[in-house]
Amino acid sequence: MSAYVFNPQAKVFYRPIDAALRWCNLIHYETQIMQAAWSRPEELAALFPQWPGLCATTEKIYDAVRNGDLPYGCLGISVPLGSYVEPFQLTIRHSDLRRWMETHYPDHKPVFLFESGEDAPAKVSLGTFLSLKADRDELSRELTVQQRHLQEVLADLESIGFERDGLKALAETNGQLSERSELTYHNIIGALVSLFLDHSPAGKPLSVFKNQAAIVDAIIARYKDKPGLSKRTLDEKFAAANRSLNRNR
C-alpha cells in the first residue's frame, strides 16, 4: 500500500489572498502578508511593491469570482453564483481552484494545488482529513447559527412594523417630512442599526454584520443602482439616526 503524502501548503479552502500568495510562491512571507493585507487586497500593490505579481494574481482570482468562472463560498460553505459574501468571508474550495487553474492557466502548476512533477490528486493522511473535516463542520454549524440569528432579526423588524414603502409614500405625498415624521424616521433607522450590531443575552451576535461600515457596504453591493443609496448619503443618514436615537434615551 502506498503511503499518503501531506502537502503543508494545501488547505480545504482558501481566501483569495491565501491562494494568491501560494500561487506566487510567497508562502514563507505568509504571516507578513496576511497581517498587512488580508482585509485590504486593493492596497497590495502599495503595500508590497517588491512583489507585483501578488496584486495581479489576487485580482485574477477576484475577477474569476465576479464573472462566474470560479465557484466560491462563505467561510468554506459553497453559495450560489451571484450571492453577496462579505470580502473577509469569501473563500474558494481547493478542488474548485484546481479545476479553474487547469482550465484557464494550464501552464501553471503551483505546489499547493499540484504535486511536484505529476498531476495526481493531492494525498493526505486520514488523520489530517478528519481534522480538516471537523474544522469545516464547525464552520458550517457556525454559519447555520448566524443564518438563524439573521432570520430572528428580520422577524423582529417585521414585528415592530417597519414599513419602508409607507415612509416612501409619505415623503412623496407631503414633499418634505414634518419634524415629528423625520424624528420617527431617524429613530427607526437608528434602532435598526443598533439591533443589527447588538448581541443576545448569551453574547451571540444578532446578525452577520460586525460594524456599521459592513451594513453600508452590503446595502451598496445589493442596491448600488438605487438613487439616494451612496456611501456618503448612508453614512450621513446613519450618523443622524444614531444621534437622534441617543438623544431620546
C-alpha positions in Angstrom: 0.0 0.0 0.0 1.4 3.4 -1.0 1.9 6.0 1.8 -0.1 9.2 1.9 1.8 12.4 1.4 0.7 15.6 3.3 1.1 18.8 1.4 1.7 21.5 4.1 0.7 24.3 1.8 -2.7 22.8 0.9 -6.0 23.7 2.6 -9.6 22.6 2.1 -10.5 26.1 1.1 -8.6 29.5 0.7 -9.3 33.2 0.9 -8.2 34.9 -2.3 -5.1 36.3 -0.7 -4.2 32.8 0.7 -4.3 31.3 -2.8 -2.5 34.3 -4.4 0.5 34.2 -2.1 0.8 30.4 -2.6 0.5 30.8 -6.3 3.3 33.4 -6.2 5.5 31.1 -4.1 5.4 33.6 -1.2 4.4 31.0 1.5 7.5 32.0 3.6 6.1 35.5 3.8 2.5 34.4 4.6 2.4 35.9 8.1 3.8 39.3 7.0 1.3 39.5 4.0 -1.7 38.3 6.0 -1.1 40.8 8.9 -0.9 43.7 6.5 -3.3 42.9 3.7 -5.8 40.2 4.3 -8.6 42.7 4.6 -7.2 45.3 2.1 -6.5 43.5 -1.2 -6.9 46.7 -3.2 -3.8 48.1 -1.4 -1.5 45.1 -2.2 0.5 47.0 -4.9 1.3 49.8 -2.5 2.0 47.6 0.5 4.2 45.1 -1.4 5.8 46.8 -4.4 8.6 44.2 -4.4 6.0 41.5 -5.3 4.0 43.0 -8.2 2.7 39.5 -9.1 0.9 39.2 -5.8 -1.5 42.0 -6.6 -2.0 40.8 -10.2 -2.7 37.2 -9.1 -5.2 38.3 -6.4 -7.0 40.4 -9.0 -7.2 37.4 -11.4 -8.9 35.3 -8.6 -11.4 38.1 -7.8 -12.1 38.7 -11.5 -12.9 35.0 -11.9 -15.3 35.1 -9.0 -17.0 38.2 -10.2 -17.5 36.8 -13.7 -18.8 33.4 -12.6 -15.7 31.4 -13.7 -14.8 30.3 -10.2 -17.2 28.9 -7.7 -16.9 30.5 -4.2 -18.4 30.2 -0.7 -18.7 31.9 2.7 -16.3 30.5 5.3 -15.8 27.3 3.4 -19.5 26.7 2.6 -20.4 27.0 -1.1 -23.0 29.6 -2.1 -24.9 30.1 -5.4 -23.1 32.2 -8.0 -24.1 35.8 -7.7 -24.7 35.6 -3.9 -23.2 38.5 -1.9 -20.4 37.5 0.5 -18.5 39.9 2.7 -14.9 40.1 1.3 -13.3 38.9 4.5 -15.6 35.8 4.5 -15.1 34.9 0.8 -13.5 31.5 0.3 -12.7 29.2 -2.6 -12.5 25.4 -2.3 -9.3 23.6 -3.1 -10.9 21.4 -5.8 -12.7 24.3 -7.5 -9.5 26.4 -7.6 -7.6 23.5 -9.0 -10.2 22.9 -11.8 -10.2 26.6 -12.6 -6.5 26.8 -12.9 -6.3 23.6 -15.1 -8.8 25.3 -17.5 -7.6 28.9 -17.5 -3.9 28.6 -16.6 -2.8 25.1 -17.7 0.9 26.0 -17.7 0.8 26.9 -14.0 1.3 24.1 -11.5 1.7 25.7 -8.1 2.7 23.1 -5.5 -0.2 23.9 -3.2 -2.6 22.6 -5.8 -0.5 20.1 -7.7 2.1 17.5 -6.6 5.6 18.2 -7.8 6.3 16.5 -11.2 2.8 15.0 -11.7 -0.9 15.7 -12.0 -2.1 13.1 -9.5 -4.6 14.3 -6.9 -3.2 15.6 -3.7 -2.8 12.9 -1.0 -3.5 13.5 2.7 -3.4 11.3 5.7 -6.7 10.0 7.2 -6.0 11.9 10.5 -5.4 15.2 8.6 -8.5 14.7 6.6 -10.6 14.1 9.7 -9.2 17.1 11.3 -9.9 19.3 8.3 -13.4 17.9 8.0 -14.1 18.7 11.7 -13.0 22.3 11.1 -15.3 22.5 8.1 -18.2 21.0 10.0 -17.7 23.6 12.8 -17.7 26.4 10.3 -20.8 25.0 8.8 -22.6 24.9 12.2 -21.5 28.5 13.0 -22.8 29.7 9.6 -26.2 27.9 10.4 -26.3 29.7 13.7 -25.6 33.1 12.1 -28.3 32.5 9.5 -30.8 31.6 12.2 -29.9 34.8 14.1 -30.4 36.8 10.9 -33.9 35.3 10.4 -34.8 36.2 14.0 -33.6 39.8 13.4 -35.7 40.0 10.3 -38.7 38.7 12.2 -38.2 41.3 14.9 -38.0 44.0 12.2 -41.3 42.9 10.8 -43.0 42.7 14.2 -42.1 46.4 15.1 -43.9 47.4 11.9 -41.1 48.8 9.9 -42.7 49.8 6.6 -40.2 51.3 4.1 -42.8 51.7 1.4 -45.1 53.6 3.8 -42.3 56.1 4.6 -41.5 56.5 0.9 -45.2 57.2 0.1 -45.4 59.7 2.9 -42.3 61.5 1.6 -43.6 61.6 -2.0 -47.1 62.8 -0.8 -46.0 65.5 1.5 -42.8 66.6 -0.2 -40.8 67.1 3.0 -41.3 65.2 6.2 -42.5 67.1 9.2 -40.2 67.4 12.2 -42.1 64.7 14.0 -42.0 62.4 11.0 -38.3 63.0 10.4 -37.6 62.2 14.1 -39.6 58.9 13.7 -37.7 58.1 10.5 -34.3 58.7 12.2 -35.3 56.7 15.3 -36.3 53.7 13.2 -33.1 53.8 11.2 -31.0 54.2 14.4 -32.9 51.3 16.1 -32.3 49.0 13.1 -28.6 49.8 13.0 -28.3 49.2 16.8 -30.3 46.0 16.5 -28.1 44.6 13.7 -24.9 45.3 15.7 -26.3 44.1 19.1 -25.7 40.8 20.9 -28.1 38.4 22.5 -28.1 37.9 26.4 -25.9 34.9 25.8 -23.4 37.1 23.9 -24.2 35.9 20.4 -24.2 38.5 17.6 -27.7 39.2 16.3 -26.5 39.4 12.7 -23.6 38.7 10.5 -22.7 42.5 10.4 -19.7 43.4 12.7 -20.0 47.1 12.3 -21.9 50.0 10.6 -19.4 50.1 7.7 -20.3 46.4 6.9 -24.0 47.3 6.7 -23.3 50.2 4.4 -21.1 48.0 2.1 -23.8 45.4 2.0 -26.5 47.9 1.0 -24.3 49.4 -1.7 -23.5 46.0 -3.1 -27.2 45.0 -3.3 -28.7 48.3 -4.3 -25.9 50.3 -6.0 -28.2 51.4 -8.8 -30.9 52.9 -6.5 -30.8 56.7 -6.1 -30.0 58.0 -2.6 -28.0 54.9 -1.5 -24.5 56.2 -2.0 -21.9 55.6 0.8 -21.8 59.3 1.6 -25.6 59.5 2.0 -25.9 56.3 4.0 -23.1 57.4 6.4 -24.8 60.8 6.9 -28.2 59.3 7.5 -26.9 56.7 9.9 -25.0 59.3 11.8 -28.1 61.5 12.1 -30.1 58.5 13.1 -27.6 57.5 15.8 -27.6 61.0 17.2 -31.4 61.1 17.3 -31.8 57.7 19.0 -29.1 58.6 21.6 -30.7 61.9 22.3 -34.1 60.4 23.1 -32.8 57.8 25.5 
